[in-house]
C-alpha cells in the first residue's frame, strides 16, 4: 500500500487549496447561523427526515454508482462504519462564492465537496438521489464527523457542514478507492450499540440494492465476524435485459432474477433524459419463468415505501415526499412517469410474446380486478386490458394468441374436448379457448378482468338440451350430424355431461335428449335404450342397446362416468331374464323367422348358462326352443320333444316312432354346442327323457267298487281328509299292444326304478275310514297284456314267463316289488313245480310215468286216483 501520508505524494493544487480554504470559511459562517437557537430545528429536520433506519446506506450506494464504481464494501465495527468504492469519478471542489456556487449548481458542475457540505444544494435534480444532496445528511443520525478519503481531498465534516482537512490517509483505503469513515461517538440520542445494530440490520437486509444501478455490480460487507455480499450479473438483449441478483452470506446464497425493460424519457422542462424501467420477477430456473407471488413497492432507484399492489417493479425518477418514502401522486411529473411506465408495460407485451414468455405465469403478474389498485396505479391495469382486447396477445389453449373478445374460458375438461367448430355449434359463437390456467387463480382472475366470457358446465348442458331435446331443437336431425361416430369421443362426451350434472346441473333430466348411440350407430333418447349385457351387444329387433364399444377402453374412470350419465339419461340395465325373453320372442315364438344354426347354438348355450344360474325353466315353456331330428329343420316346444341317443339311451325313440304321439327327437347338432349341461337343461325345461308314470284318481281302476265301497254307503261324506290316488302311464294300453321289444324294455326299465307307491291304488272318503288298497291301473295293464319278450322273441303275459326266459338286457330286479305285483312268473313257477312233483311220483312202482305226464291232473290227484 502507498504511504499512509497521502498528502506527501498527492497534494492539492494551489487552486484547490485556496478553494478549500474559502469553502471552509463560508461553511463556518453558515454553521454559526445553524447553531443559533432559532435554527436548531433545521439541522434536526434535515437529519431525521428519514423514518427508515440507516437510510444513508442507500445514499452511499447511489453516490458510488454516480461515481461509476463497480464495487463497494462496508466494514462495520462496534464504534464505526467504513464505506469504500472504486469509483472512476473522484471528489471535486468549485468556487464557494454564493453566486458562483448557484451558477455551478444550475450548470451541473458544482463541486462534490461543495454539495456534501451544503444543505439542499446538489448537482442532481430534485428527482435524483445521490451526489451528496440532502439525502447524505441522514448520515448525521449516526455520526457527528463523517470522514472522506479521496486524495488529494482528505477531510472530515465538522459542525454538520464545515469541511476540515486531515493530515493522513486512512490505513484501510486501497489505491484508487474512495473511502468514507463514520465514527459513532457523540451522536445525540444514539449510542454506538444502537447505531451498530441498526446499520447491521440494514446491511444484511438490503432490498435488491443493485437492481437499477448503472455501474455498481458488487456490494460487500463485514459486520463483526459476519460477512456477505450482493452481486449482480446482467445479460443484455436488444430490447431487454436479464438481471440476476445474488445475496451471499457465509456461502449461503439467495438469488433473484428479473426481466427488465428500459426506456429513456426526456424532461422537456429541463432538457434532460432519464431512464424508466419495468422489472418482471423471474424464477432462477434454467428456463426463464415468471414469478408472481410477491407484491413490490415503487422504486426510485431503490425501493420506496410506496405501496403499488403490483406484482412487478416500476422504477422511475419520481418526485418523492420529503422523507423520500412515497411518491407525490398528484405531481404532474409523476403522473407523466406513471403513464409512460404503463405504456412500457404494454410495449413489452409483443416482445414477451415473441420470446415465448406470454404464459399463464405472466398473466398472473398482471394486475386484475381483485388487486383493487388505487387510482394512481389503475392505468397499468387499464392499458394492458385494453391492449389485449384489441390485439392478439392473449394465449390460447391451442398455443396460439387471440384478442380477448375472440375467446371463451371454461373448465379444463371442456378445453381439452371441444374444438373451435364444436364451440361454434354449441355456443353459437366463433371463438376459441383461452389458455388453461386452472391451477393459477390470479391468471383466472385476469381473464375475468379481460371480460372473457365463461362457458362451462351449465352452458354445456343448456346447449345439449337445446340441440338434442326434440321439444327444444328446431332441426334435431341436422344437429345429429355434429355427433362424432368415434366411440371414444362419444364416451368422453357422456363423461363430460355426467360431470356437468354433478357440478352445476343436478336438476337436469336428459332422458329426452336424443344423444345415446345404439348398436346400429343411430341415436335414441336414453329411455328407449338398454345397456349391453356383459359387453354383448344385441342384434335382436325390439330392444335397442347402447353401442358396446362406447363402454369399453382403457380409461376406467371415464367409462364409469359415461355409464353414470347413461343411467341418468334413462338407459336401463336389461337383466339376463329380459334378454332371454327377448331372444325367445324374436326367434322362438309363433310366426318368427327361424334363427341360423350359428345363432341357435349360441342361444342354446346362453339359455343353459342362465338356467344353471337361476334354475328357472318356466321362461322356456311356451317357446319353440329345440330343433327336431327331422330333415325339415323345424323347431318345437320342449313338451313336444324327447331325449334319446346320442344324448341318452332312453329307448324313447322306439316308443314315439311306433305310436301316434307327436313327439320328436332332438337334433344331433346340439353336440356342436359342447355344453355338458345340455341334457340336464333339456330335462329341466320339459323334454321327455323317460317313460313317465303319472298320478290319477281311481275312477278307471278295475277294482273301483272295492276301493270305493265305503263311499257307497249311505250318508258317507267326502272331506278334505279323503284320499283318491292311482297311477298309470299315458297310453300304456296302446304301448303294450304294440309288442315291440324296445318299448317293452323301456317299460321294464321304468318300472324297475319306480317307487313302490305306484303299484297300489288307495282310497278313503274321509279319515273315519281306513285306507283301502288295490293294484294300480298300471299294474292291471301290465298283468293283462302279453308284452314281455323271451329270448326267442315271443311275448308273454307276466305270469307266464320266467326269469330264465328273459333276454339278457331285461335285468331281473324286484327290489321295489313290481314284478311280484304283476305276478311275474307265477304260472311258469306252478308248471315248474308240477313238473318236479310228477318226476318225483314217477319213481313209484305202481304209477305209469307216461300217464302222469299226460294227465291234466296235478300229481297229487293222479296219485290219489291211482291209490
C-alpha positions in Angstrom: 0.0 0.0 0.0 1.1 3.6 -0.5 2.4 5.6 2.4 -0.2 6.5 4.9 0.7 10.0 4.4 -1.0 10.5 1.1 -0.5 14.3 1.4 3.1 13.7 0.8 2.6 12.0 -2.6 -0.7 13.5 -3.7 -1.2 17.1 -2.7 -3.9 19.5 -3.5 -3.0 22.1 -6.1 -2.7 25.7 -5.0 -6.1 26.5 -6.6 -7.7 23.5 -4.8 -6.1 24.5 -1.5 -7.3 28.1 -1.9 -10.9 27.0 -2.9 -11.0 24.6 0.0 -10.0 27.3 2.4 -12.6 29.7 1.1 -15.2 26.9 1.2 -14.3 26.1 4.8 -14.7 29.8 5.8 -18.0 30.0 4.0 -19.4 27.0 5.8 -18.1 28.2 9.1 -20.2 31.3 8.7 -23.2 29.2 7.8 -22.6 26.9 10.7 -22.8 29.8 13.1 -26.2 30.5 11.7 -27.3 26.9 12.1 -26.1 26.9 15.7 -28.3 29.7 16.7 -31.2 28.8 19.0 -33.7 29.9 16.3 -32.1 27.5 13.8 -31.7 24.4 15.9 -34.8 22.6 14.3 -33.3 23.0 10.8 -30.5 20.6 11.3 -32.7 18.1 13.2 -35.4 18.2 10.5 -32.8 17.6 7.8 -31.1 14.8 9.7 -34.2 12.9 10.9 -36.5 13.2 7.9 -36.0 9.5 7.0 -38.0 7.2 9.3 -36.2 4.2 7.8 -33.2 3.2 9.9 -29.8 3.6 8.3 -31.3 5.1 5.1 -28.0 6.7 4.4 -26.7 3.3 3.2 -28.7 3.8 0.0 -27.4 7.3 -0.4 -23.8 6.0 -0.2 -24.6 3.3 -2.8 -26.2 5.8 -5.2 -23.2 8.1 -4.8 -20.9 5.2 -5.6 -22.9 4.4 -8.7 -22.8 8.1 -9.7 -19.0 7.9 -9.4 -19.2 4.9 -11.8 -18.0 2.5 -9.2 -18.3 -1.3 -9.9 -17.5 -2.5 -6.5 -18.0 -1.2 -2.9 -17.7 -2.5 0.6 -18.9 -1.8 4.1 -17.0 -2.6 7.2 -19.0 -2.2 10.4 -17.4 -2.3 13.9 -18.7 -1.5 17.3 -17.8 2.2 17.1 -17.5 3.0 13.4 -18.6 2.3 9.8 -16.2 2.3 6.8 -17.5 2.5 3.3 -15.3 2.4 0.2 -15.8 2.1 -3.6 -13.7 2.0 -6.7 -15.5 4.9 -8.5 -13.8 6.4 -11.5 -15.1 9.9 -10.7 -13.4 11.5 -7.7 -14.2 14.3 -5.4 -14.1 17.9 -6.8 -14.4 21.4 -5.5 -15.8 24.6 -7.1 -15.8 28.3 -6.2 -17.7 28.7 -2.9 -18.8 32.2 -3.7 -22.6 32.0 -3.3 -23.3 33.5 -6.7 -20.8 31.2 -8.4 -22.0 28.2 -6.4 -25.5 28.8 -7.5 -24.4 29.0 -11.1 -22.4 25.8 -10.8 -25.5 24.1 -9.4 -27.5 25.2 -12.4 -24.9 24.3 -14.9 -24.3 21.0 -13.2 -20.6 21.5 -12.3 -21.0 22.1 -8.6 -18.1 20.5 -6.7 -18.7 17.4 -4.7 -17.2 18.9 -1.6 -19.5 21.9 -2.1 -22.5 19.6 -2.3 -21.6 17.4 0.6 -21.1 20.4 2.9 -24.3 22.1 1.9 -28.0 21.7 2.7 -30.3 21.0 -0.3 -27.6 22.0 -2.7 -26.7 19.3 -5.2 -25.7 18.8 -8.8 -28.6 16.5 -9.1 -32.2 17.5 -10.0 -34.9 17.1 -7.4 -35.8 13.8 -8.9 -32.5 12.2 -8.3 -30.7 10.6 -5.4 -27.0 11.0 -4.9 -24.1 13.2 -5.4 -24.3 14.3 -1.8 -27.5 16.1 -1.9 -29.9 16.3 1.0 -30.0 12.6 1.4 -26.4 12.4 2.5 -27.3 14.4 5.6 -29.1 11.3 7.1 -25.6 10.0 7.9 -25.6 12.5 10.8 -28.1 10.3 12.6 -25.1 8.1 13.3 -22.0 10.3 13.3 -21.1 13.9 14.0 -17.9 13.9 11.9 -18.0 11.9 8.7 -14.5 11.5 7.1 -13.8 11.4 3.4 -10.6 9.9 1.9 -10.3 10.6 -1.8 -6.8 12.1 -2.4 -6.0 14.8 -2.9 -9.0 15.5 -0.8 -8.8 14.1 2.7 -11.1 15.8 5.1 -13.8 15.5 7.7 -17.1 17.4 8.1 -17.5 19.3 11.3 -20.4 21.2 12.7 -22.7 19.5 10.1 -21.4 21.4 7.1 -17.8 22.6 7.8 -15.0 20.7 5.8 -11.7 20.3 7.7 -8.6 18.9 6.1 -7.0 15.8 7.6 -3.3 15.1 7.7 -3.2 11.4 6.9 -4.9 9.0 4.6 -7.0 6.1 6.1 -4.9 3.0 6.6 -7.6 0.7 5.1 -8.1 2.6 1.9 -6.9 0.8 -1.2 -5.3 2.6 -4.1 -7.8 4.3 -6.4 -10.5 3.9 -3.8 -12.7 6.5 -2.2 -13.3 5.7 1.4 -15.7 7.1 4.0 -15.2 6.7 7.7 -18.1 7.3 10.1 -17.3 7.3 13.9 -20.3 6.7 16.1 -19.3 8.6 19.2 -21.1 11.9 20.1 -24.4 11.5 18.3 -27.2 12.8 20.4 -29.7 10.1 21.5 -27.9 7.3 19.5 -25.5 5.0 21.3 -22.8 3.1 19.5 -24.6 -0.1 20.3 -27.8 1.2 18.7 -26.0 2.5 15.7 -24.2 -0.8 15.2 -27.4 -2.8 15.4 -29.4 -0.6 13.1 -26.7 -0.4 10.4 -26.1 -4.2 10.7 -29.7 -5.0 10.1 -29.8 -2.7 7.1 -26.7 -4.1 5.5 -27.9 -7.7 5.9 -31.4 -6.9 4.5 -30.9 -4.6 1.6 -33.9 -4.9 -0.9 -32.5 -5.5 -4.4 -29.9 -2.7 -4.0 -28.2 -3.3 -7.3 -31.3 -3.8 -9.5 -31.4 -0.3 -11.1 -27.9 1.0 -10.5 -26.0 1.6 -13.7 -22.4 0.7 -12.7 -22.3 -1.0 -9.4 -22.1 -4.8 -9.6 -20.9 -5.9 -6.2 -21.6 -4.8 -2.6 -19.5 -6.4 0.1 -20.0 -6.1 3.8 -18.4 -7.2 7.0 -20.3 -6.9 10.3 -18.2 -8.1 13.1 -17.3 -11.7 12.3 -20.1 -12.0 9.7 -19.6 -11.2 6.1 -21.6 -11.2 2.9 -22.1 -9.6 -0.5 -24.7 -8.6 -3.0 -23.8 -9.4 -6.6 -25.3 -8.6 -10.0 -25.0 -10.3 -13.3 -26.5 -8.8 -16.4 -27.4 -10.2 -19.8 -28.3 -7.6 -22.3 -30.5 -8.1 -25.3 -31.5 -5.6 -27.9 -34.8 -4.7 -26.3 -34.5 -6.0 -22.8 -32.1 -7.3 -20.2 -32.0 -10.1 -17.7 -30.6 -9.2 -14.3 -29.6 -11.8 -11.8 -29.1 -10.7 -8.2 -27.3 -12.9 -5.7 -27.1 -12.4 -1.9 -24.4 -14.4 -0.2 -23.9 -14.8 3.5 -21.3 -17.3 4.6 -21.6 -19.4 1.4 -25.4 -19.4 1.6 -27.0 -17.8 -1.4 -30.3 -16.3 -2.2 -30.9 -15.5 -5.9 -33.4 -13.2 -7.6 -33.8 -12.7 -11.3 -35.6 -10.0 -13.3 -36.6 -9.4 -16.9 -36.2 -5.7 -17.3 -37.4 -3.3 -20.0 -35.9 0.2 -20.0 -36.8 3.4 -21.8 -35.2 6.8 -21.9 -37.6 9.7 -21.5 -37.0 13.4 -21.9 -37.8 16.0 -19.3 -38.6 18.8 -21.7 -38.7 21.4 -19.0 -35.0 20.7 -18.2 -33.9 19.2 -21.4 -32.7 16.2 -19.5 -33.1 12.5 -20.3 -34.0 10.0 -17.6 -34.5 6.2 -17.6 -37.6 4.4 -16.5 -37.8 0.6 -16.1 -40.2 -2.3 -15.6 -38.7 -5.3 -13.9 -40.6 -8.6 -14.1 -39.6 -11.0 -11.3 -38.5 -14.5 -12.6 -37.6 -17.7 -11.0 -33.9 -18.8 -11.1 -34.6 -21.9 -13.0 -32.6 -22.6 -16.1 -35.6 -21.7 -18.3 -36.9 -18.2 -17.8 -40.2 -18.3 -16.0 -42.1 -15.5 -14.3 -42.7 -15.4 -10.5 -45.9 -13.7 -9.3 -46.1 -14.4 -5.6 -44.8 -11.1 -4.3 -46.1 -7.5 -4.3 -43.5 -4.8 -4.8 -43.3 -1.1 -3.8 -42.4 1.6 -6.3 -38.7 2.1 -6.8 -36.9 5.4 -7.3 -33.5 3.8 -7.9 -34.1 1.9 -4.7 -37.3 0.6 -3.0 -39.6 3.3 -1.5 -42.4 2.6 0.9 -44.9 3.4 -1.8 -47.5 0.5 -2.0 -48.5 -0.3 -5.5 -50.2 -3.7 -5.2 -48.3 -4.6 -8.4 -46.6 -7.9 -8.9 -43.8 -6.3 -10.9 -41.5 -3.4 -10.2 -41.8 0.0 -11.6 -38.7 2.3 -11.4 -38.5 5.9 -12.4 -37.0 9.3 -11.1 -40.2 10.1 -9.2 -40.8 13.3 -7.2 -40.8 11.9 -3.7 -42.1 13.2 -0.4 -39.5 14.9 1.8 -38.7 11.7 3.7 -38.2 10.1 0.3 -40.6 7.2 1.2 -43.5 7.9 -1.0 -44.5 9.3 -4.4 -46.2 12.6 -4.8 -49.2 11.1 -6.7 -50.7 14.4 -7.8 -47.5 15.8 -9.2 -47.7 16.2 -13.0 -44.2 14.8 -13.4 -45.1 11.7 -11.5 -48.3 11.3 -13.5 -46.4 11.6 -16.7 -43.9 9.0 -15.5 -46.7 6.7 -14.4 -48.4 6.9 -17.9 -45.1 6.2 -19.7 -44.4 3.2 -17.4 -47.8 1.8 -18.2 -47.1 2.2 -21.9 -43.8 0.5 -21.4 -45.7 -2.5 -19.9 -47.9 -2.5 -23.0 -45.0 -2.2 -25.3 -43.3 -5.1 -23.6 -46.1 -7.5 -24.4 -45.2 -8.2 -28.1 -41.6 -8.8 -27.0 -42.6 -11.2 -24.3 -44.9 -12.9 -26.7 -42.1 -13.3 -29.3 -39.9 -14.8 -26.6 -42.5 -17.4 -25.8 -43.0 -16.0 -22.3 -46.5 -14.8 -22.6 -47.7 -17.6 -20.5 -50.1 -18.3 -17.6 -47.4 -17.1 -15.2 -47.1 -13.8 -17.0 -50.9 -13.3 -16.9 -50.7 -13.9 -13.1 -48.2 -11.0 -12.9 -50.6 -8.5 -14.5 -53.0 -6.5 -12.3 -56.6 -7.7 -12.2 -59.8 -6.5 -10.6 -59.1 -8.4 -7.4 -56.0 -6.3 -6.7 -58.1 -3.2 -6.1 -55.5 -0.8 -7.3 -55.8 2.8 -6.2 -56.5 5.4 -8.9 -52.8 6.3 -9.4 -51.9 2.8 -10.4 -55.1 1.8 -12.2 -53.8 2.8 -15.6 -51.4 -0.2 -15.5 -54.4 -2.5 -15.5 -56.5 -0.5 -17.9 -53.8 -0.1 -20.5 -53.0 -3.8 -20.5 -56.6 -4.9 -20.6 -57.5 -2.5 -23.5 -54.4 -3.7 -25.5 -55.3 -7.4 -25.0 -58.8 -6.7 -26.1 -57.6 -5.1 -29.3 -54.6 -7.2 -30.2 -53.9 -11.0 -30.4 -51.9 -11.1 -27.2 -53.9 -13.5 -25.0 -52.5 -17.0 -25.1 -55.0 -19.7 -26.2 -55.5 -23.3 -25.3 -54.1 -24.4 -28.7 -50.9 -22.5 -28.0 -51.7 -19.5 -30.2 -52.8 -16.0 -29.4 -56.0 -14.1 -29.9 -57.8 -11.0 -28.9 -59.7 -11.2 -25.6 -63.1 -10.8 -27.4 -62.4 -13.8 -29.5 -62.0 -16.1 -26.6 -64.0 -18.2 -24.1 -62.9 -19.6 -20.8 -64.1 -22.7 -19.2 -63.3 -25.9 -17.3 -60.1 -27.8 -18.2 -62.1 -30.8 -19.3 -64.1 -28.8 -21.9 -61.0 -27.1 -23.3 -59.5 -30.5 -24.0 -62.6 -31.8 -25.7 -64.4 -29.1 -27.6 -62.6 -27.5 -30.6 -63.3 -24.3 -32.4 -66.0 -26.0 -34.6 -67.6 -27.6 -31.6 -67.8 -24.2 -29.9 -69.4 -22.7 -32.9 -72.1 -25.4 -32.9 -72.8 -25.5 -29.2 -72.2 -21.9 -28.1 -73.3 -20.4 -31.5 -70.2 -18.2 -31.4 -67.0 -18.0 -33.4 -64.5 -18.3 -30.6 -61.6 -20.4 -29.3 -60.5 -21.4 -25.8 -58.2 -19.2 -23.7 -55.2 -20.8 -22.2 -55.8 -23.3 -19.5 -54.9 -21.7 -16.1 -56.9 -23.8 -13.7 -54.1 -24.1 -11.1 -53.4 -20.4 -11.1 -56.2 -18.3 -9.5 -54.5 -15.0 -10.4 -54.4 -15.9 -14.1 -58.0 -17.0 -13.9 -58.9 -13.6 -12.4 -57.0 -11.8 -15.0 -59.0 -13.5 -17.8 -62.2 -12.4 -16.0 -60.8 -8.9 -15.9 -60.3 -9.1 -19.6 -64.0 -9.8 -19.9 -63.6 -13.2 -21.4 -66.9 -15.0 -21.3 -67.1 -18.1 -19.1 -68.6 -21.1 -20.9 -68.8 -24.0 -18.5 -70.9 -26.9 -17.3 -74.1 -25.0 -17.1 -73.7 -23.7 -20.7 -72.8 -27.2 -21.9 -76.0 -28.7 -20.5 -78.1 -25.9 -21.9 -76.6 -26.3 -25.3 -77.1 -30.1 -25.4 -80.6 -29.7 -24.3 -81.3 -27.0 -26.9 -79.8 -29.1 -29.7 -80.9 -32.6 -28.9 -84.2 -32.5 -27.0 -87.0 -32.9 -29.6 -89.1 -30.5 -27.6 -86.5 -27.7 -27.8 -84.5 -28.4 -31.0 -85.5 -26.8 -34.3 -83.7 -29.2 -36.5 -82.6 -32.2 -34.5 -81.9 -34.4 -37.5 -79.4 -31.9 -38.8 -78.0 -31.4 -35.3 -77.2 -35.1 -35.1 -74.5 -34.6 -37.7 -72.4 -32.9 -35.1 -72.2 -36.1 -33.0 -69.0 -37.9 -33.9 -69.0 -41.6 -35.0 -65.9 -42.2 -32.9 -66.7 -44.3 -29.9 -64.0 -42.8 -27.7 -65.3 -39.3 -28.5 -68.8 -40.3 -27.6 -67.6 -41.8 -24.3 -65.8 -38.6 -23.5 -69.0 -36.6 -24.2 -71.0 -38.7 -21.9 -68.4 -38.4 -19.2 -68.4 -34.6 -19.5 -72.1 -34.4 -19.3 -72.0 -36.6 -16.1 -69.5 -34.1 -14.7 -71.7 -31.2 -15.7 -74.7 -32.7 -13.9 -72.7 -33.3 -10.7 -71.0 -29.8 -10.8 -73.9 -27.5 -11.7 -77.0 -29.1 -13.1 -78.3 -31.8 -10.8 -81.8 -30.7 -11.8 -81.3 -31.7 -15.4 -83.1 -34.8 -16.7 -81.5 -35.8 -20.0 -83.9 -38.7 -20.6 -85.5 -37.0 -23.7 -82.2 -35.9 -25.3 -81.5 -37.9 -28.5 -77.8 -38.5 -27.9 -77.5 -42.2 -26.9 -75.7 -44.1 -29.6 -77.1 -47.6 -30.2 -75.5 -50.6 -31.7 -76.6 -49.6 -35.2 -74.8 -46.3 -34.9 -78.0 -44.3 -34.7 -79.1 -42.1 -31.8 -82.0 -42.5 -29.5 -83.2 -41.0 -26.2 -81.9 -42.8 -23.2 -85.3 -44.0 -22.0 -85.6 -46.1 -25.2 -82.3 -47.9 -24.8 -80.8 -50.7 -22.7 -77.2 -51.4 -21.7 -75.5 -54.3 -23.4 -75.3 -57.3 -21.1 -71.8 -58.3 -20.1 -70.4 -56.4 -23.1 -72.6 -58.3 -25.5 -74.4 -56.0 -27.9 -77.8 -57.2 -29.0 -78.7 -57.6 -32.7 -82.3 -58.5 -31.7 -85.1 -56.5 -33.1 -87.2 -54.7 -30.5 -84.6 -53.8 -27.9 -82.1 -51.0 -28.6 -78.7 -51.3 -27.0 -76.0 -48.8 -26.2 -73.2 -49.5 -28.6 -71.0 -51.8 -26.6 -67.6 -50.3 -27.6 -68.7 -46.9 -26.1 -68.4 -48.5 -22.7 -65.0 -50.2 -23.4 -61.4 -49.0 -23.4 -58.5 -48.2 -21.0 -59.9 -45.1 -19.3 -61.8 -46.8 -16.5 -62.8 -43.6 -14.7 -64.1 -42.1 -17.9 -66.1 -45.3 -18.6 -67.6 -45.1 -15.1 -68.6 -41.5 -15.8 -70.1 -42.3 -19.2 -72.2 -45.2 -17.7 -73.3 -42.9 -14.8 -74.6 -40.4 -17.4 -76.4 -43.0 -19.4 -78.2 -44.1 -16.3 -79.2 -40.5 -15.6 -80.4 -40.4 -19.2 -82.7 -43.3 -18.6 -80.7 -46.2 -20.1 -81.9 -49.3 -18.3 -79.9 -52.3 -17.2 -81.7 -55.1 -19.0 -81.5 -58.2 -16.9 -80.5 -61.5 -18.3 -84.0 -62.8 -18.0 -85.2 -59.9 -20.1 -82.6 -60.6 -22.7 -83.5 -64.3 -22.7 -87.2 -63.4 -23.1 -86.3 -61.0 -25.9 -84.4 -63.7 -27.8 -87.3 -66.2 -27.3 -89.8 -63.7 -28.6 -87.7 -62.8 -31.6 -86.6 -66.2 -32.8 -88.6 -68.9 -31.0 -92.2 -67.7 -30.9 -95.1 -68.4 -33.2 -94.6 -66.8 -36.6 -91.0 -65.7 -36.1 -88.2 -66.3 -38.5 -86.0 -69.3 -37.6 -82.5 -68.5 -36.3 -79.4 -69.5 -38.2 -77.6 -72.6 -37.0 -74.8 -70.5 -35.5 -77.3 -68.2 -33.8 -79.3 -71.1 -32.4 -76.3 -72.8 -30.9 -75.2 -69.6 -29.3 -78.7 -69.0 -27.9 -78.8 -72.6 -26.5 -75.6 -72.1 -24.7 -76.8 -68.8 -23.3 -80.1 -70.4 -22.2 -78.2 -73.2 -20.5 -75.8 -70.7 -18.7 -78.7 -68.6 -17.4 -80.7 -71.7 -16.3 -77.7 -73.1 -14.4 -77.5 -69.8 -12.5 -81.2 -69.1 -12.0 -82.8 -72.6 -12.0 -85.8 -71.1 -13.7 -87.2 -73.2 -16.6 -90.6 -71.6 -16.8 -89.5 -68.9 -19.2 -89.0 -71.5 -21.9 -92.3 -73.4 -21.6 -94.2 -71.5 -24.3 -91.5 -71.2 -26.9 -90.2 -73.5 -29.7 -86.6 -73.6 -28.3 -85.5 -77.0 -29.7 -84.8 -78.1 -33.2 -86.1 -81.7 -34.0 -84.3 -84.5 -35.7 -86.3 -84.3 -38.9 -84.9 -83.0 -42.2 -87.4 -80.2 -42.1 -85.3 -78.1 -39.6 -88.4 -77.3 -37.6 -88.5 -76.0 -34.0 -90.7 -77.4 -31.3 -91.6 -76.7 -27.7 -89.9 -78.8 -25.0 -93.1 -80.8 -24.3 -93.1 -82.0 -27.9 -89.5 -83.4 -27.8 -87.9 -86.4 -26.3 -84.3 -87.4 -25.3 -82.6 -90.4 -26.7 -79.4 -91.3 -28.4 -76.9 -89.7 -29.0 -77.6 -87.9 -25.7 -79.1 -90.6 -23.5 -80.1 -94.2 -24.1 -83.7 -93.8 -23.0 -85.4 -96.0 -25.6 -88.0 -93.3 -26.2 -87.3 -93.3 -29.9 -89.0 -96.7 -30.3 -91.9 -95.6 -28.2 -92.7 -92.4 -30.1 -91.8 -93.6 -33.6 -94.2 -96.6 -33.2 -97.0 -94.6 -31.7 -99.3 -91.9 -32.9 -98.0 -89.4 -30.3 -96.4 -86.3 -32.0 -93.1 -86.1 -30.2 -89.7 -85.8 -32.0 -86.2 -86.5 -31.0 -83.6 -83.7 -30.5 -81.4 -82.6 -33.4 -78.0 -84.2 -33.1 -76.4 -80.8 -33.9 -76.6 -79.8 -30.3 -73.4 -81.9 -29.9 -71.7 -78.9 -31.5 -72.7 -76.7 -28.6 -70.3 -78.8 -26.5 -72.2 -77.9 -23.3 -72.0 -80.7 -20.8 -75.2 -79.4 -19.1 -77.3 -79.7 -22.3 -79.0 -82.9 -21.2 -79.9 -81.6 -17.7 -81.2 -78.4 -19.3 -83.4 -80.3 -21.7 -84.8 -82.4 -18.9 -85.5 -79.4 -16.7 -87.4 -77.4 -19.4 -89.7 -80.4 -20.1 -88.2 -82.5 -22.8 -89.4 -86.1 -22.3 -86.5 -88.2 -21.1 -88.2 -91.2 -19.6 -91.5 -93.0 -19.6 -93.5 -91.0 -17.1 -95.7 -92.7 -14.5 -98.5 -90.2 -13.8 -100.8 -89.9 -10.9 -104.6 -90.0 -11.4 -107.7 -90.9 -9.4 -109.2 -94.3 -9.0 -112.2 -93.7 -11.3 -110.9 -96.0 -14.1 -109.4 -98.6 -11.8 -110.9 -102.1 -12.4 -111.2 -102.5 -8.6 -113.0 -99.3 -8.3 -116.0 -100.7 -6.5 -113.9 -102.4 -3.9 -111.8 -99.3 -3.3 -114.9 -97.1 -3.0 -117.2 -99.4 -1.2 -117.1 -97.2 2.0 -118.0 -94.1 -0.1 -121.1 -96.0 -1.4 -122.6 -96.3 2.0 -125.5 -94.1 3.0 -124.6 -90.6 4.2 -120.8 -91.0 3.8 -119.3 -87.6 3.1 -116.2 -86.7 1.1 -114.0 -84.4 3.2 -110.6 -82.8 2.9 -109.0 -85.8 4.5 -110.2 -88.0 1.7 -107.6 -90.0 -0.4 -108.2 -90.9 -4.0 -104.8 -91.9 -5.7 -104.0 -94.1 -8.5 -101.1 -94.4 -11.1 -100.8 -95.1 -14.8 -98.7 -94.4 -17.9 -100.4 -92.4 -20.6 -101.4 -94.7 -23.5 -99.9 -97.6 -21.7 -102.5 -100.0 -23.2 -101.5 -99.0 -26.7 -97.8 -99.4 -26.0 -98.3 -102.9 -24.6 -100.4 -104.0 -27.5 -97.5 -103.0 -29.9 -95.5 -106.0 -28.7 -92.2 -104.1 -29.5 -89.2 -105.3 -27.7 -87.7 -101.8 -27.4 -90.9 -100.4 -26.0 -91.2 -103.4 -23.6 -87.6 -102.8 -22.4 -88.4 -99.1 -21.8 -91.4 -100.1 -19.7 -89.4 -102.8 -17.9 -86.7 -100.3 -17.1 -89.2 -97.7 -16.0 -91.0 -100.0 -13.6 -87.7 -101.4 -12.2 -86.7 -97.9 -10.9 -90.2 -96.8 -10.0 -91.4 -96.1 -6.5 -93.3 -98.9 -4.8 -96.1 -96.4 -4.3 -97.1 -96.5 -8.0 -98.1 -100.2 -7.6 -101.1 -99.6 -5.5 -104.2 -97.5 -5.7 -105.6 -96.2 -2.5 -108.9 -94.7 -1.4 -110.9 -93.4 1.6 -113.7 -90.9 1.7 -112.6 -89.3 5.0 -110.4 -90.0 7.9 -113.1 -92.1 9.7 -112.4 -94.9 7.3 -109.3 -97.0 6.8 -107.5 -96.7 3.5 -108.3 -99.4 1.1 -105.6 -100.6 -1.3 -105.8 -102.4 -4.6 -103.4 -102.9 -7.5 -103.0 -99.6 -9.5 -104.3 -99.1 -13.0 -100.7 -99.5 -14.2 -100.4 -102.9 -12.5 -103.7 -104.1 -14.0 -102.5 -103.1 -17.5 -99.1 -104.8 -17.1 -100.8 -108.0 -15.7 -103.3 -108.3 -18.5 -101.1 -107.9 -21.6 -98.6 -110.1 -23.4 -95.8 -107.7 -23.5 -92.6 -109.3 -22.0 -90.4 -110.9 -24.7 -88.4 -114.1 -24.1 -85.1 -115.0 -25.6 -86.8 -116.3 -28.8 -88.8 -113.1 -29.3 -92.1 -114.4 -28.2 -94.2 -112.2 -26.0 -95.9 -113.5 -22.9 -98.1 -112.4 -20.1 -96.1 -111.6 -17.0 -97.3 -114.7 -15.1 -96.4 -117.0 -18.0 -92.7 -116.2 -18.3 -89.8 -116.9 -16.0 -86.6 -115.2 -15.1 -84.6 -117.7 -17.1 -86.6 -116.9 -20.2 -85.8 -113.2 -20.2 -83.5 -111.6 -22.8 -80.1 -110.6 -21.4 -80.9 -106.8 -21.3 -84.1 -107.4 -19.3 -82.5 -107.4 -15.9 -84.5 -109.1 -13.2 -84.9 -106.7 -10.3 -87.8 -107.0 -7.9 -86.4 -104.8 -5.2 -89.4 -102.4 -5.3 -91.9 -105.4 -5.6 -93.2 -104.5 -9.0 -92.6 -108.0 -10.5 -94.4 -109.6 -7.6 -97.2 -107.1 -8.1 -97.8 -108.1 -11.8 -97.5 -111.8 -10.8 -94.4 -112.3 -12.8 -93.6 -116.0 -13.5 -96.4 -117.4 -11.3 -97.8 -119.8 -13.9 -94.4 -120.7 -15.0 -93.5 -121.4 -11.4 -96.6 -123.6 -10.9 -95.8 -125.5 -14.0 -92.3 -126.0 -12.9 -93.4 -127.2 -9.5 -95.9 -129.7 -11.1 -93.3 -131.0 -13.3 -90.9 -131.6 -10.5 -93.7 -133.4 -8.5 -94.6 -135.6 -11.4 -91.0 -136.5 -11.7 -90.9 -137.5 -8.1 -94.1 -139.6 -8.3 -92.8 -141.3 -11.4 -90.4 -143.2 -9.3 -93.4 -145.1 -7.6 -93.6 -148.7 -8.9 -97.4 -148.6 -9.3 -97.5 -145.4 -11.3 -97.1 -145.1 -15.1 -94.9 -142.1 -15.7 -96.4 -141.6 -19.2 -99.9 -141.4 -17.7 -98.8 -138.9 -15.0 -97.1 -136.7 -17.5 -100.0 -136.7 -19.9 -102.7 -136.2 -17.2 -104.1 -132.7 -16.7 -104.5 -133.5 -13.0 -102.0 -132.5 -10.5 -99.5 -135.1 -9.4 -101.3 -135.3 -6.0 -104.7 -136.1 -7.6 -103.2 -138.5 -10.0 -101.6 -140.3 -7.1 -104.9 -140.3 -5.1 -106.7 -141.7 -8.1 -104.2 -144.5 -8.6 -104.0 -145.3 -4.9 
